[in-house]
Amino acid sequence: MSTPEPTTHDPEQPRYEPPPSVGKLALWVLLFVVAAVVVVLGGVYFT
């Protein structure tokens, strides 16, 4: 039992690390959602 198996809780070797591109993707999605909301609100306002 001196060498435990790699489990989900292993601080030395994280099994899943989200790549930095995920943050950029989330930023693009947020920008798209904000733009869509602005377009919808603008259309409702000017109609």
N, C-alpha and C positions, 0 to 999 in steps of 0.2 A: 504493500500500500504506500510505498515511498513515492511512486510516480502515479498520481491520479490521472484519470482519463480526462481529456478536454471536454468540459461541459459547457453549458450556456453561460455560466458565470466564471469567466477566466480573465482576470484583470491583466495578465501578462500578454496573452494572445487573443485579442478580440476577434471573434469568428466573423462578425459582420460589421463592416465599416462603410457607411454610405459614402460614395464618391463625391467629390466637391461639385460635380455637375448637377447633383440633385438640388442644391441651393439655387443654382442659376435657373434650373427648370421651374422651381417653385416661384422664383421671381418673375419669370416670363408668364406663368399661369396667373399670378396675382395681377400683373400689368394688364393681361388680356381681360380678366374679370373686371378690373376697374374701368378699362376702356369700354367694355360692354355696358356696364352700369351707367357710365356717362352718356353713352349714345342713347340708351333707353330713356334715361331721365330727360335728356335733351329733346328727344322725340315727343315725349309726353308733355314737356313744357311748351314746346313750340306748336303743338297741335291744338 
